[in-house]
Structure formats: C-alpha cells, structure tokens
Amino acid sequence: MLQMNDLKGKCNAIINKLALPKDDARTEGFIHIRQFCNTLAAVPMKLQQNAEIAKVRPLVMSILGITNSNDLKLCLGDLNKNAKTSFVTMVQFALENMIEQVLSSIPGEKGFENFSKTSRRLIEVTGISDAKDKYELIFVPARIRNSLHAGGIHKKSNITFVIDGEQYIFEKNKRVSCASWSHLMHAFYNGLDVYEDMLLSPVVKAIQKIEIT
C-alpha cells in the first residue's frame, strides 16, 4: 500500500508541475493511473490485508459471500492475480495512449500506434539524456504485461534491467518472477520520471492543448 500511495503521489506531483486543465491528454493520463491505483490495486490489496486479521476475516468472507477459509484463500489469490494483470495492462494503456497523442501533437510528427516506436521517437524528439536506458526503463512494465498475457511466460529474448537496485529478469520461455505488486509499483514509480522529463521538455511544453481522443 505504501508503494501504491507513492505512485499516486508522484502522479499528483507531475500533474501539478504540468499545470494543465483536466481535459488535456497529458493530465488525463496521470489521472487515469491514479484511478487504477484506487480501484484495481487498492481493493484487492485491502481485502487481502483485512482477511489476514482474525477479527476482520468473517466480515471479508461475508462481503464476498464465502463460508470457509479455503475458499477465501482461493478467491483472494485469483482476485490478486487477475487484478495485477488488469492493473499493469490499464496503466500501461494510459501511458501509451498519452504519449501517442503527445507525439502526434508535435509539429511534423505523428504517432506510430506502437508503444516501442512511439516511445523511442518521443524520447528522441524531446532530447532527454540517456535515451537507451530511459527507453528500457519504461518498457519494463510492458514486458511484464506481455508475459502475464502469455500465462506468465516471457516469450522473447533474454534481458535483465536494474531499476533502483531491483533486478527485473526476463528469460526466454520462462516464467517471470518480477510481476508482484511490489515490482509493478516500483517499475511504474521510477518510469514516471521518464514521462515527466518528456512532458516537461520545451518541445512538449510549447503545445498549448492536447485534445483527448
């Protein structure tokens, strides 16, 4: 929960720095991330936490319509698994949609409708430093999402990326071990720094309004 609150806090900090209307695509992207934290992440996390408190467990079971502890464990296990997949998918979608609209709003540029190409180009156009590392950083959640959509298996070539001391290891045709709630929050939290740098670059700040599409 602390990591989730930190992620929401960073979204709020970026929104404040952008100082744009709520109906600007740049602001909306971070609002959506905050909403997904409050729903897709917070609800299963809080249910799990309360289910581990003996005095509160009967209330959780009652809310879920469950009558025994084994069924509760199975239910919460399934809920957390599905919620994590939904969370990384929807947060990643919000970011991908945002930068697609940002790139398309820069004179002479257009989005590629492909996260890899769009993010590479926006990093290039905005001129932020350490471009290759920045790209690999924001692509970590996309790799986790793709693996979860493939039953938890990473299908492409081996790659390891370190984010603030935490290793994210992806081995071809092997199950990923970096898809916990903690890993997701950590990766997105650090990745938002890259999005912030791009959105606060002179070329993007010069855009008065990006309509939501």
Buried (B, 14 or more C-beta within 10 A) or exposed (E): EEBBEBBBEBBEEBBEEBEBEEEBBBBBBBBBBBBBBEBBBBEBBEBBEBBEEEEEBEEBBEEBEBEEEEEBEEBBEEBBBEBBBBBBBBBBBBBBBBBBBBBBBBEEBEBBEEBEEBBBBBBEBBEBEEBEEBBBBBBBBBBBBBBBEBEBBBBEEEBEBEBEEBEBBBBEEBEBEBBEBEBBBBBBBBBBBBBBBBBBBEBBBEBEEBEBE
